[in-house]
Amino acid sequence: MTIYEVALGFIRVANETMSRPIRTLTQARGFNPKHHILNVFGGAGAQHACAIARDLGISKIFIHRYCGILSAYGLGLADVVKEAEEPLN
């Protein structure tokens, strides 16, 4: 097995890990994923979009022009919170 085959295996596992919840949630609500548009976001969303859409039978993909920075933008808008924990003895 070559390093490229191993890398492709990791990508396939990642794609299936992202496809499974979409499939499960849509089917649990009585929807067929193939009748919807896949909306992608996040830094690697566009890289995985075609494979995930193919797995789900989806024929249309929406990739926002800023999808790669939307997660970072949301993080930048989030409130700063400080949390502390102590063990209870």
HTML snippet that shows the backbone in 3Dmol.js (N, CA, C, O; Angstrom):
<script src="https://3Dmol.org/build/3Dmol-min.js"></script>
<div id="view" style="width:600px;height:400px;position:relative"></div>
<script>
const pdb = `
ATOM      1  N   MET A   1       0.847  -1.177   0.000  1.00  0.00           N
ATOM      2  CA  MET A   1       0.000   0.000   0.000  1.00  0.00           C
ATOM      3  C   MET A   1       0.893   1.240   0.000  1.00  0.00           C
ATOM      4  O   MET A   1       1.814   1.362   0.807  1.00  0.00           O
ATOM      5  N   THR A   2       0.600   2.147  -0.915  1.00  0.00           N
ATOM      6  CA  THR A   2       1.414   3.362  -1.026  1.00  0.00           C
ATOM      7  C   THR A   2       0.910   4.423  -0.053  1.00  0.00           C
ATOM      8  O   THR A   2      -0.174   4.304   0.518  1.00  0.00           O
ATOM      9  N   ILE A   3       1.709   5.446   0.116  1.00  0.00           N
ATOM     10  CA  ILE A   3       1.323   6.552   0.993  1.00  0.00           C
ATOM     11  C   ILE A   3       0.090   7.269   0.436  1.00  0.00           C
ATOM     12  O   ILE A   3      -0.723   7.787   1.202  1.00  0.00           O
ATOM     13  N   TYR A   4      -0.052   7.300  -0.883  1.00  0.00           N
ATOM     14  CA  TYR A   4      -1.212   7.938  -1.509  1.00  0.00           C
ATOM     15  C   TYR A   4      -2.493   7.143  -1.253  1.00  0.00           C
ATOM     16  O   TYR A   4      -3.555   7.729  -1.046  1.00  0.00           O
ATOM     17  N   GLU A   5      -2.399   5.844  -1.266  1.00  0.00           N
ATOM     18  CA  GLU A   5      -3.551   5.000  -0.968  1.00  0.00           C
ATOM     19  C   GLU A   5      -3.970   5.160   0.489  1.00  0.00           C
ATOM     20  O   GLU A   5      -5.160   5.167   0.804  1.00  0.00           O
ATOM     21  N   VAL A   6      -2.994   5.287   1.367  1.00  0.00           N
ATOM     22  CA  VAL A   6      -3.302   5.513   2.786  1.00  0.00           C
ATOM     23  C   VAL A   6      -3.984   6.868   2.963  1.00  0.00           C
ATOM     24  O   VAL A   6      -4.976   6.979   3.685  1.00  0.00           O
ATOM     25  N   ALA A   7      -3.452   7.896   2.303  1.00  0.00           N
ATOM     26  CA  ALA A   7      -4.047   9.230   2.399  1.00  0.00           C
ATOM     27  C   ALA A   7      -5.469   9.229   1.853  1.00  0.00           C
ATOM     28  O   ALA A   7      -6.357   9.840   2.448  1.00  0.00           O
ATOM     29  N   LEU A   8      -5.700   8.552   0.733  1.00  0.00           N
ATOM     30  CA  LEU A   8      -7.037   8.455   0.164  1.00  0.00           C
ATOM     31  C   LEU A   8      -7.987   7.728   1.115  1.00  0.00           C
ATOM     32  O   LEU A   8      -9.165   8.076   1.204  1.00  0.00           O
ATOM     33  N   GLY A   9      -7.485   6.736   1.815  1.00  0.00           N
ATOM     34  CA  GLY A   9      -8.287   6.034   2.807  1.00  0.00           C
ATOM     35  C   GLY A   9      -8.731   6.961   3.928  1.00  0.00           C
ATOM     36  O   GLY A   9      -9.877   6.895   4.372  1.00  0.00           O
ATOM     37  N   PHE A  10      -7.827   7.829   4.391  1.00  0.00           N
ATOM     38  CA  PHE A  10      -8.183   8.794   5.430  1.00  0.00           C
ATOM     39  C   PHE A  10      -9.251   9.763   4.931  1.00  0.00           C
ATOM     40  O   PHE A  10     -10.175  10.109   5.667  1.00  0.00           O
ATOM     41  N   ILE A  11      -9.121  10.200   3.678  1.00  0.00           N
ATOM     42  CA  ILE A  11     -10.099  11.126   3.108  1.00  0.00           C
ATOM     43  C   ILE A  11     -11.462  10.443   2.999  1.00  0.00           C
ATOM     44  O   ILE A  11     -12.486  11.057   3.298  1.00  0.00           O
ATOM     45  N   ARG A  12     -11.482   9.194   2.579  1.00  0.00           N
ATOM     46  CA  ARG A  12     -12.756   8.465   2.472  1.00  0.00           C
ATOM     47  C   ARG A  12     -13.419   8.295   3.833  1.00  0.00           C
ATOM     48  O   ARG A  12     -14.639   8.406   3.951  1.00  0.00           O
ATOM     49  N   VAL A  13     -12.623   8.027   4.852  1.00  0.00           N
ATOM     50  CA  VAL A  13     -13.175   7.901   6.212  1.00  0.00           C
ATOM     51  C   VAL A  13     -13.742   9.248   6.658  1.00  0.00           C
ATOM     52  O   VAL A  13     -14.830   9.302   7.231  1.00  0.00           O
ATOM     53  N   ALA A  14     -13.015  10.329   6.400  1.00  0.00           N
ATOM     54  CA  ALA A  14     -13.495  11.665   6.782  1.00  0.00           C
ATOM     55  C   ALA A  14     -14.795  11.994   6.064  1.00  0.00           C
ATOM     56  O   ALA A  14     -15.727  12.520   6.672  1.00  0.00           O
ATOM     57  N   ASN A  15     -14.862  11.685   4.762  1.00  0.00           N
ATOM     58  CA  ASN A  15     -16.077  11.971   3.997  1.00  0.00           C
ATOM     59  C   ASN A  15     -17.265  11.167   4.522  1.00  0.00           C
ATOM     60  O   ASN A  15     -18.368  11.698   4.647  1.00  0.00           O
ATOM     61  N   GLU A  16     -17.047   9.915   4.822  1.00  0.00           N
ATOM     62  CA  GLU A  16     -18.132   9.084   5.354  1.00  0.00           C
ATOM     63  C   GLU A  16     -18.562   9.582   6.729  1.00  0.00           C
ATOM     64  O   GLU A  16     -19.748   9.549   7.058  1.00  0.00           O
ATOM     65  N   THR A  17     -17.608  10.041   7.532  1.00  0.00           N
ATOM     66  CA  THR A  17     -17.914  10.578   8.856  1.00  0.00           C
ATOM     67  C   THR A  17     -18.783  11.832   8.745  1.00  0.00           C
ATOM     68  O   THR A  17     -19.607  12.089   9.622  1.00  0.00           O
ATOM     69  N   MET A  18     -18.607  12.612   7.681  1.00  0.00           N
ATOM     70  CA  MET A  18     -19.439  13.801   7.473  1.00  0.00           C
ATOM     71  C   MET A  18     -20.763  13.452   6.793  1.00  0.00           C
ATOM     72  O   MET A  18     -21.777  14.097   7.056  1.00  0.00           O
ATOM     73  N   SER A  19     -20.766  12.445   5.927  1.00  0.00           N
ATOM     74  CA  SER A  19     -21.979  12.060   5.202  1.00  0.00           C
ATOM     75  C   SER A  19     -22.996  11.362   6.095  1.00  0.00           C
ATOM     76  O   SER A  19     -24.199  11.591   5.966  1.00  0.00           O
ATOM     77  N   ARG A  20     -22.527  10.528   6.986  1.00  0.00           N
ATOM     78  CA  ARG A  20     -23.420   9.700   7.807  1.00  0.00           C
ATOM     79  C   ARG A  20     -24.436  10.517   8.607  1.00  0.00           C
ATOM     80  O   ARG A  20     -25.623  10.193   8.566  1.00  0.00           O
ATOM     81  N   PRO A  21     -24.024  11.562   9.333  1.00  0.00           N
ATOM     82  CA  PRO A  21     -25.030  12.318  10.101  1.00  0.00           C
ATOM     83  C   PRO A  21     -26.038  13.034   9.202  1.00  0.00           C
ATOM     84  O   PRO A  21     -27.212  13.146   9.553  1.00  0.00           O
ATOM     85  N   ILE A  22     -25.589  13.515   8.054  1.00  0.00           N
ATOM     86  CA  ILE A  22     -26.514  14.175   7.126  1.00  0.00           C
ATOM     87  C   ILE A  22     -27.556  13.171   6.658  1.00  0.00           C
ATOM     88  O   ILE A  22     -28.753  13.458   6.666  1.00  0.00           O
ATOM     89  N   ARG A  23     -27.103  12.006   6.255  1.00  0.00           N
ATOM     90  CA  ARG A  23     -28.003  10.950   5.790  1.00  0.00           C
ATOM     91  C   ARG A  23     -28.975  10.538   6.902  1.00  0.00           C
ATOM     92  O   ARG A  23     -30.179  10.420   6.677  1.00  0.00           O
ATOM     93  N   THR A  24     -28.435  10.325   8.088  1.00  0.00           N
ATOM     94  CA  THR A  24     -29.249   9.871   9.220  1.00  0.00           C
ATOM     95  C   THR A  24     -30.323  10.895   9.589  1.00  0.00           C
ATOM     96  O   THR A  24     -31.489  10.541   9.759  1.00  0.00           O
ATOM     97  N   LEU A  25     -29.929  12.163   9.712  1.00  0.00           N
ATOM     98  CA  LEU A  25     -30.886  13.201  10.118  1.00  0.00           C
ATOM     99  C   LEU A  25     -31.950  13.451   9.063  1.00  0.00           C
ATOM    100  O   LEU A  25     -33.126  13.595   9.398  1.00  0.00           O
ATOM    101  N   THR A  26     -31.565  13.506   7.806  1.00  0.00           N
ATOM    102  CA  THR A  26     -32.557  13.779   6.771  1.00  0.00           C
ATOM    103  C   THR A  26     -33.529  12.614   6.625  1.00  0.00           C
ATOM    104  O   THR A  26     -34.734  12.826   6.492  1.00  0.00           O
ATOM    105  N   GLN A  27     -33.025  11.408   6.649  1.00  0.00           N
ATOM    106  CA  GLN A  27     -33.909  10.246   6.505  1.00  0.00           C
ATOM    107  C   GLN A  27     -34.793  10.065   7.730  1.00  0.00           C
ATOM    108  O   GLN A  27     -35.939   9.633   7.605  1.00  0.00           O
ATOM    109  N   ALA A  28     -34.275  10.389   8.916  1.00  0.00           N
ATOM    110  CA  ALA A  28     -35.077  10.275  10.138  1.00  0.00           C
ATOM    111  C   ALA A  28     -36.267  11.237  10.102  1.00  0.00           C
ATOM    112  O   ALA A  28     -37.304  10.974  10.711  1.00  0.00           O
ATOM    113  N   ARG A  29     -36.110  12.337   9.392  1.00  0.00           N
ATOM    114  CA  ARG A  29     -37.196  13.324   9.280  1.00  0.00           C
ATOM    115  C   ARG A  29     -38.052  13.094   8.032  1.00  0.00           C
ATOM    116  O   ARG A  29     -38.946  13.883   7.726  1.00  0.00           O
ATOM    117  N   GLY A  30     -37.769  12.015   7.324  1.00  0.00           N
ATOM    118  CA  GLY A  30     -38.577  11.668   6.162  1.00  0.00           C
ATOM    119  C   GLY A  30     -38.165  12.342   4.869  1.00  0.00           C
ATOM    120  O   GLY A  30     -38.937  12.360   3.910  1.00  0.00           O
ATOM    121  N   PHE A  31     -36.961  12.897   4.825  1.00  0.00           N
ATOM    122  CA  PHE A  31     -36.475  13.564   3.621  1.00  0.00           C
ATOM    123  C   PHE A  31     -35.458  12.690   2.907  1.00  0.00           C
ATOM    124  O   PHE A  31     -34.765  11.884   3.528  1.00  0.00           O
ATOM    125  N   ASN A  32     -35.380  12.860   1.611  1.00  0.00           N
ATOM    126  CA  ASN A  32     -34.365  12.180   0.820  1.00  0.00           C
ATOM    127  C   ASN A  32     -33.280  13.199   0.495  1.00  0.00           C
ATOM    128  O   ASN A  32     -33.575  14.215  -0.134  1.00  0.00           O
ATOM    129  N   PRO A  33     -32.024  12.958   0.905  1.00  0.00           N
ATOM    130  CA  PRO A  33     -30.962  13.935   0.671  1.00  0.00           C
ATOM    131  C   PRO A  33     -30.797  14.329  -0.795  1.00  0.00           C
ATOM    132  O   PRO A  33     -30.383  15.451  -1.089  1.00  0.00           O
ATOM    133  N   LYS A  34     -31.114  13.425  -1.712  1.00  0.00           N
ATOM    134  CA  LYS A  34     -30.889  13.724  -3.129  1.00  0.00           C
ATOM    135  C   LYS A  34     -31.808  14.817  -3.661  1.00  0.00           C
ATOM    136  O   LYS A  34     -31.583  15.332  -4.757  1.00  0.00           O
ATOM    137  N   HIS A  35     -32.845  15.179  -2.899  1.00  0.00           N
ATOM    138  CA  HIS A  35     -33.750  16.241  -3.323  1.00  0.00           C
ATOM    139  C   HIS A  35     -33.361  17.595  -2.738  1.00  0.00           C
ATOM    140  O   HIS A  35     -34.147  18.540  -2.799  1.00  0.00           O
ATOM    141  N   HIS A  36     -32.179  17.699  -2.182  1.00  0.00           N
ATOM    142  CA  HIS A  36     -31.731  18.929  -1.531  1.00  0.00           C
ATOM    143  C   HIS A  36     -30.401  19.401  -2.112  1.00  0.00           C
ATOM    144  O   HIS A  36     -29.748  18.692  -2.878  1.00  0.00           O
ATOM    145  N   ILE A  37     -30.021  20.610  -1.729  1.00  0.00           N
ATOM    146  CA  ILE A  37     -28.740  21.195  -2.143  1.00  0.00           C
ATOM    147  C   ILE A  37     -27.789  21.105  -0.965  1.00  0.00           C
ATOM    148  O   ILE A  37     -28.163  21.434   0.161  1.00  0.00           O
ATOM    149  N   LEU A  38     -26.566  20.664  -1.211  1.00  0.00           N
ATOM    150  CA  LEU A  38     -25.559  20.583  -0.155  1.00  0.00           C
ATOM    151  C   LEU A  38     -24.909  21.952   0.004  1.00  0.00           C
ATOM    152  O   LEU A  38     -24.338  22.486  -0.947  1.00  0.00           O
ATOM    153  N   ASN A  39     -24.993  22.515   1.195  1.00  0.00           N
ATOM    154  CA  ASN A  39     -24.378  23.799   1.517  1.00  0.00           C
ATOM    155  C   ASN A  39     -23.121  23.513   2.324  1.00  0.00           C
ATOM    156  O   ASN A  39     -23.191  22.894   3.386  1.00  0.00           O
ATOM    157  N   VAL A  40     -21.974  23.958   1.831  1.00  0.00           N
ATOM    158  CA  VAL A  40     -20.725  23.654   2.516  1.00  0.00           C
ATOM    159  C   VAL A  40     -20.137  24.906   3.158  1.00  0.00           C
ATOM    160  O   VAL A  40     -20.383  26.027   2.713  1.00  0.00           O
ATOM    161  N   PHE A  41     -19.359  24.691   4.210  1.00  0.00           N
ATOM    162  CA  PHE A  41     -18.717  25.790   4.916  1.00  0.00           C
ATOM    163  C   PHE A  41     -17.486  25.254   5.608  1.00  0.00           C
ATOM    164  O   PHE A  41     -17.263  24.044   5.655  1.00  0.00           O
ATOM    165  N   GLY A  42     -16.695  26.149   6.140  1.00  0.00           N
ATOM    166  CA  GLY A  42     -15.482  25.752   6.854  1.00  0.00           C
ATOM    167  C   GLY A  42     -14.277  25.696   5.931  1.00  0.00           C
ATOM    168  O   GLY A  42     -14.400  25.763   4.708  1.00  0.00           O
ATOM    169  N   GLY A  43     -13.133  25.574   6.539  1.00  0.00           N
ATOM    170  CA  GLY A  43     -11.880  25.618   5.805  1.00  0.00           C
ATOM    171  C   GLY A  43     -11.719  24.563   4.734  1.00  0.00           C
ATOM    172  O   GLY A  43     -11.145  24.842   3.681  1.00  0.00           O
ATOM    173  N   ALA A  44     -12.213  23.353   4.973  1.00  0.00           N
ATOM    174  CA  ALA A  44     -12.045  22.262   4.007  1.00  0.00           C
ATOM    175  C   ALA A  44     -13.369  21.832   3.384  1.00  0.00           C
ATOM    176  O   ALA A  44     -13.427  20.807   2.706  1.00  0.00           O
ATOM    177  N   GLY A  45     -14.422  22.597   3.605  1.00  0.00           N
ATOM    178  CA  GLY A  45     -15.736  22.217   3.089  1.00  0.00           C
ATOM    179  C   GLY A  45     -15.757  21.990   1.590  1.00  0.00           C
ATOM    180  O   GLY A  45     -16.292  20.986   1.119  1.00  0.00           O
ATOM    181  N   ALA A  46     -15.182  22.909   0.843  1.00  0.00           N
ATOM    182  CA  ALA A  46     -15.193  22.797  -0.613  1.00  0.00           C
ATOM    183  C   ALA A  46     -14.387  21.591  -1.099  1.00  0.00           C
ATOM    184  O   ALA A  46     -14.701  21.013  -2.140  1.00  0.00           O
ATOM    185  N   GLN A  47     -13.363  21.216  -0.357  1.00  0.00           N
ATOM    186  CA  GLN A  47     -12.535  20.067  -0.757  1.00  0.00           C
ATOM    187  C   GLN A  47     -13.294  18.750  -0.640  1.00  0.00           C
ATOM    188  O   GLN A  47     -13.010  17.806  -1.378  1.00  0.00           O
ATOM    189  N   HIS A  48     -14.236  18.678   0.262  1.00  0.00           N
ATOM    190  CA  HIS A  48     -14.983  17.444   0.501  1.00  0.00           C
ATOM    191  C   HIS A  48     -16.351  17.440  -0.177  1.00  0.00           C
ATOM    192  O   HIS A  48     -16.994  16.392  -0.246  1.00  0.00           O
ATOM    193  N   ALA A  49     -16.804  18.574  -0.673  1.00  0.00           N
ATOM    194  CA  ALA A  49     -18.177  18.741  -1.148  1.00  0.00           C
ATOM    195  C   ALA A  49     -18.584  17.740  -2.220  1.00  0.00           C
ATOM    196  O   ALA A  49     -19.640  17.117  -2.102  1.00  0.00           O
ATOM    197  N   CYS A  50     -17.788  17.571  -3.246  1.00  0.00           N
ATOM    198  CA  CYS A  50     -18.181  16.687  -4.356  1.00  0.00           C
ATOM    199  C   CYS A  50     -18.316  15.235  -3.906  1.00  0.00           C
ATOM    200  O   CYS A  50     -19.269  14.552  -4.283  1.00  0.00           O
ATOM    201  N   ALA A  51     -17.381  14.769  -3.114  1.00  0.00           N
ATOM    202  CA  ALA A  51     -17.436  13.380  -2.650  1.00  0.00           C
ATOM    203  C   ALA A  51     -18.634  13.153  -1.737  1.00  0.00           C
ATOM    204  O   ALA A  51     -19.301  12.123  -1.835  1.00  0.00           O
ATOM    205  N   ILE A  52     -18.909  14.101  -0.857  1.00  0.00           N
ATOM    206  CA  ILE A  52     -20.055  13.962   0.054  1.00  0.00           C
ATOM    207  C   ILE A  52     -21.358  14.014  -0.732  1.00  0.00           C
ATOM    208  O   ILE A  52     -22.266  13.222  -0.482  1.00  0.00           O
ATOM    209  N   ALA A  53     -21.456  14.938  -1.675  1.00  0.00           N
ATOM    210  CA  ALA A  53     -22.661  15.028  -2.496  1.00  0.00           C
ATOM    211  C   ALA A  53     -22.866  13.732  -3.281  1.00  0.00           C
ATOM    212  O   ALA A  53     -23.992  13.244  -3.388  1.00  0.00           O
ATOM    213  N   ARG A  54     -21.807  13.186  -3.818  1.00  0.00           N
ATOM    214  CA  ARG A  54     -21.901  11.923  -4.560  1.00  0.00           C
ATOM    215  C   ARG A  54     -22.386  10.802  -3.640  1.00  0.00           C
ATOM    216  O   ARG A  54     -23.249  10.014  -4.026  1.00  0.00           O
ATOM    217  N   ASP A  55     -21.833  10.727  -2.423  1.00  0.00           N
ATOM    218  CA  ASP A  55     -22.247   9.696  -1.463  1.00  0.00           C
ATOM    219  C   ASP A  55     -23.731   9.799  -1.115  1.00  0.00           C
ATOM    220  O   ASP A  55     -24.405   8.788  -0.916  1.00  0.00           O
ATOM    221  N   LEU A  56     -24.231  11.033  -1.045  1.00  0.00           N
ATOM    222  CA  LEU A  56     -25.619  11.260  -0.637  1.00  0.00           C
ATOM    223  C   LEU A  56     -26.580  11.308  -1.820  1.00  0.00           C
ATOM    224  O   LEU A  56     -27.793  11.391  -1.628  1.00  0.00           O
ATOM    225  N   GLY A  57     -26.053  11.256  -3.036  1.00  0.00           N
ATOM    226  CA  GLY A  57     -26.899  11.333  -4.219  1.00  0.00           C
ATOM    227  C   GLY A  57     -27.360  12.739  -4.535  1.00  0.00           C
ATOM    228  O   GLY A  57     -28.330  12.922  -5.270  1.00  0.00           O
ATOM    229  N   ILE A  58     -26.681  13.734  -3.992  1.00  0.00           N
ATOM    230  CA  ILE A  58     -27.052  15.133  -4.198  1.00  0.00           C
ATOM    231  C   ILE A  58     -26.391  15.635  -5.481  1.00  0.00           C
ATOM    232  O   ILE A  58     -25.213  15.378  -5.727  1.00  0.00           O
ATOM    233  N   SER A  59     -27.169  16.357  -6.299  1.00  0.00           N
ATOM    234  CA  SER A  59     -26.636  16.804  -7.583  1.00  0.00           C
ATOM    235  C   SER A  59     -26.249  18.280  -7.607  1.00  0.00           C
ATOM    236  O   SER A  59     -25.606  18.728  -8.557  1.00  0.00           O
ATOM    237  N   LYS A  60     -26.630  19.050  -6.575  1.00  0.00           N
ATOM    238  CA  LYS A  60     -26.288  20.470  -6.530  1.00  0.00           C
ATOM    239  C   LYS A  60     -25.557  20.802  -5.234  1.00  0.00           C
ATOM    240  O   LYS A  60     -25.907  20.314  -4.160  1.00  0.00           O
ATOM    241  N   ILE A  61     -24.531  21.646  -5.361  1.00  0.00           N
ATOM    242  CA  ILE A  61     -23.725  22.061  -4.207  1.00  0.00           C
ATOM    243  C   ILE A  61     -23.681  23.585  -4.189  1.00  0.00           C
ATOM    244  O   ILE A  61     -23.462  24.222  -5.220  1.00  0.00           O
ATOM    245  N   PHE A  62     -23.891  24.162  -3.008  1.00  0.00           N
ATOM    246  CA  PHE A  62     -23.729  25.605  -2.840  1.00  0.00           C
ATOM    247  C   PHE A  62     -22.462  25.847  -2.038  1.00  0.00           C
ATOM    248  O   PHE A  62     -22.340  25.418  -0.891  1.00  0.00           O
ATOM    249  N   ILE A  63     -21.525  26.542  -2.663  1.00  0.00           N
ATOM    250  CA  ILE A  63     -20.277  26.899  -1.984  1.00  0.00           C
ATOM    251  C   ILE A  63     -20.212  28.426  -1.941  1.00  0.00           C
ATOM    252  O   ILE A  63     -19.993  29.081  -2.960  1.00  0.00           O
ATOM    253  N   HIS A  64     -20.402  28.969  -0.762  1.00  0.00           N
ATOM    254  CA  HIS A  64     -20.347  30.426  -0.584  1.00  0.00           C
ATOM    255  C   HIS A  64     -18.927  30.908  -0.875  1.00  0.00           C
ATOM    256  O   HIS A  64     -17.957  30.212  -0.575  1.00  0.00           O
ATOM    257  N   ARG A  65     -18.814  32.073  -1.445  1.00  0.00           N
ATOM    258  CA  ARG A  65     -17.482  32.564  -1.807  1.00  0.00           C
ATOM    259  C   ARG A  65     -16.563  32.722  -0.593  1.00  0.00           C
ATOM    260  O   ARG A  65     -15.341  32.691  -0.738  1.00  0.00           O
ATOM    261  N   TYR A  66     -17.134  32.891   0.592  1.00  0.00           N
ATOM    262  CA  TYR A  66     -16.332  33.038   1.798  1.00  0.00           C
ATOM    263  C   TYR A  66     -16.445  31.827   2.720  1.00  0.00           C
ATOM    264  O   TYR A  66     -16.214  31.944   3.923  1.00  0.00           O
ATOM    265  N   CYS A  67     -16.790  30.688   2.179  1.00  0.00           N
ATOM    266  CA  CYS A  67     -17.015  29.510   3.033  1.00  0.00           C
ATOM    267  C   CYS A  67     -15.774  29.142   3.836  1.00  0.00           C
ATOM    268  O   CYS A  67     -15.889  28.618   4.944  1.00  0.00           O
ATOM    269  N   GLY A  68     -14.615  29.404   3.304  1.00  0.00           N
ATOM    270  CA  GLY A  68     -13.387  29.049   4.009  1.00  0.00           C
ATOM    271  C   GLY A  68     -13.113  29.889   5.237  1.00  0.00           C
ATOM    272  O   GLY A  68     -12.346  29.488   6.112  1.00  0.00           O
ATOM    273  N   ILE A  69     -13.742  31.061   5.307  1.00  0.00           N
ATOM    274  CA  ILE A  69     -13.485  31.918   6.474  1.00  0.00           C
ATOM    275  C   ILE A  69     -14.703  32.078   7.374  1.00  0.00           C
ATOM    276  O   ILE A  69     -14.618  32.738   8.410  1.00  0.00           O
ATOM    277  N   LEU A  70     -15.838  31.486   6.999  1.00  0.00           N
ATOM    278  CA  LEU A  70     -17.051  31.690   7.801  1.00  0.00           C
ATOM    279  C   LEU A  70     -16.907  31.153   9.221  1.00  0.00           C
ATOM    280  O   LEU A  70     -17.411  31.766  10.162  1.00  0.00           O
ATOM    281  N   SER A  71     -16.234  30.028   9.391  1.00  0.00           N
ATOM    282  CA  SER A  71     -16.046  29.499  10.744  1.00  0.00           C
ATOM    283  C   SER A  71     -15.174  30.440  11.566  1.00  0.00           C
ATOM    284  O   SER A  71     -15.458  30.694  12.737  1.00  0.00           O
ATOM    285  N   ALA A  72     -14.125  30.951  10.959  1.00  0.00           N
ATOM    286  CA  ALA A  72     -13.238  31.883  11.664  1.00  0.00           C
ATOM    287  C   ALA A  72     -13.966  33.184  11.965  1.00  0.00           C
ATOM    288  O   ALA A  72     -13.769  33.775  13.026  1.00  0.00           O
ATOM    289  N   TYR A  73     -14.803  33.633  11.041  1.00  0.00           N
ATOM    290  CA  TYR A  73     -15.573  34.861  11.257  1.00  0.00           C
ATOM    291  C   TYR A  73     -16.531  34.694  12.438  1.00  0.00           C
ATOM    292  O   TYR A  73     -16.648  35.579  13.286  1.00  0.00           O
ATOM    293  N   GLY A  74     -17.209  33.554  12.479  1.00  0.00           N
ATOM    294  CA  GLY A  74     -18.115  33.276  13.595  1.00  0.00           C
ATOM    295  C   GLY A  74     -17.377  33.228  14.916  1.00  0.00           C
ATOM    296  O   GLY A  74     -17.871  33.713  15.934  1.00  0.00           O
ATOM    297  N   LEU A  75     -16.194  32.643  14.897  1.00  0.00           N
ATOM    298  CA  LEU A  75     -15.381  32.591  16.105  1.00  0.00           C
ATOM    299  C   LEU A  75     -14.994  33.997  16.544  1.00  0.00           C
ATOM    300  O   LEU A  75     -14.965  34.298  17.737  1.00  0.00           O
ATOM    301  N   GLY A  76     -14.700  34.850  15.579  1.00  0.00           N
ATOM    302  CA  GLY A  76     -14.341  36.231  15.890  1.00  0.00           C
ATOM    303  C   GLY A  76     -15.494  37.022  16.473  1.00  0.00           C
ATOM    304  O   GLY A  76     -15.272  37.957  17.242  1.00  0.00           O
ATOM    305  N   LEU A  77     -16.725  36.668  16.123  1.00  0.00           N
ATOM    306  CA  LEU A  77     -17.905  37.366  16.639  1.00  0.00           C
ATOM    307  C   LEU A  77     -18.367  36.838  17.994  1.00  0.00           C
ATOM    308  O   LEU A  77     -19.148  37.493  18.684  1.00  0.00           O
ATOM    309  N   ALA A  78     -17.893  35.674  18.369  1.00  0.00           N
ATOM    310  CA  ALA A  78     -18.338  35.045  19.614  1.00  0.00           C
ATOM    311  C   ALA A  78     -17.859  35.839  20.832  1.00  0.00           C
ATOM    312  O   ALA A  78     -16.805  36.475  20.811  1.00  0.00           O
ATOM    313  N   ASP A  79     -18.660  35.780  21.882  1.00  0.00           N
ATOM    314  CA  ASP A  79     -18.288  36.431  23.138  1.00  0.00           C
ATOM    315  C   ASP A  79     -17.110  35.702  23.765  1.00  0.00           C
ATOM    316  O   ASP A  79     -17.001  34.480  23.673  1.00  0.00           O
ATOM    317  N   VAL A  80     -16.236  36.461  24.398  1.00  0.00           N
ATOM    318  CA  VAL A  80     -15.121  35.872  25.131  1.00  0.00           C
ATOM    319  C   VAL A  80     -15.648  35.433  26.492  1.00  0.00           C
ATOM    320  O   VAL A  80     -16.248  36.226  27.219  1.00  0.00           O
ATOM    321  N   VAL A  81     -15.426  34.191  26.826  1.00  0.00           N
ATOM    322  CA  VAL A  81     -15.936  33.613  28.075  1.00  0.00           C
ATOM    323  C   VAL A  81     -14.773  32.989  28.817  1.00  0.00           C
ATOM    324  O   VAL A  81     -13.915  32.340  28.219  1.00  0.00           O
ATOM    325  N   LYS A  82     -14.750  33.187  30.109  1.00  0.00           N
ATOM    326  CA  LYS A  82     -13.719  32.560  30.932  1.00  0.00           C
ATOM    327  C   LYS A  82     -14.406  31.567  31.842  1.00  0.00           C
ATOM    328  O   LYS A  82     -15.335  31.909  32.574  1.00  0.00           O
ATOM    329  N   GLU A  83     -13.934  30.321  31.785  1.00  0.00           N
ATOM    330  CA  GLU A  83     -14.508  29.273  32.617  1.00  0.00           C
ATOM    331  C   GLU A  83     -13.397  28.671  33.485  1.00  0.00           C
ATOM    332  O   GLU A  83     -12.239  28.586  33.079  1.00  0.00           O
ATOM    333  N   ALA A  84     -13.785  28.267  34.669  1.00  0.00           N
ATOM    334  CA  ALA A  84     -12.830  27.630  35.581  1.00  0.00           C
ATOM    335  C   ALA A  84     -13.498  26.406  36.208  1.00  0.00           C
ATOM    336  O   ALA A  84     -14.707  26.393  36.440  1.00  0.00           O
ATOM    337  N   GLU A  85     -12.709  25.407  36.471  1.00  0.00           N
ATOM    338  CA  GLU A  85     -13.211  24.183  37.102  1.00  0.00           C
ATOM    339  C   GLU A  85     -12.304  23.807  38.257  1.00  0.00           C
ATOM    340  O   GLU A  85     -11.095  24.040  38.227  1.00  0.00           O
ATOM    341  N   GLU A  86     -12.909  23.226  39.264  1.00  0.00           N
ATOM    342  CA  GLU A  86     -12.154  22.709  40.405  1.00  0.00           C
ATOM    343  C   GLU A  86     -12.665  21.327  40.747  1.00  0.00           C
ATOM    344  O   GLU A  86     -13.865  21.069  40.653  1.00  0.00           O
ATOM    345  N   PRO A  87     -11.777  20.439  41.141  1.00  0.00           N
ATOM    346  CA  PRO A  87     -12.250  19.115  41.560  1.00  0.00           C
ATOM    347  C   PRO A  87     -13.016  19.232  42.874  1.00  0.00           C
ATOM    348  O   PRO A  87     -12.693  20.065  43.722  1.00  0.00           O
ATOM    349  N   LEU A  88     -14.014  18.405  43.030  1.00  0.00           N
ATOM    350  CA  LEU A  88     -14.819  18.407  44.234  1.00  0.00           C
ATOM    351  C   LEU A  88     -14.322  17.272  45.137  1.00  0.00           C
ATOM    352  O   LEU A  88     -14.374  16.105  44.748  1.00  0.00           O
ATOM    353  N   ASN A  89     -13.852  17.602  46.315  1.00  0.00           N
ATOM    354  CA  ASN A  89     -13.343  16.590  47.255  1.00  0.00           C
ATOM    355  C   ASN A  89     -14.237  16.477  48.449  1.00  0.00           C
ATOM    356  O   ASN A  89     -13.970  15.678  49.346  1.00  0.00           O
TER     357      ASN A  89
END
`;
const viewer = $3Dmol.createViewer("view");
viewer.addModel(pdb, "pdb");
viewer.setStyle({}, {cartoon: {color: "spectrum"}});
viewer.zoomTo();
viewer.render();
</script>
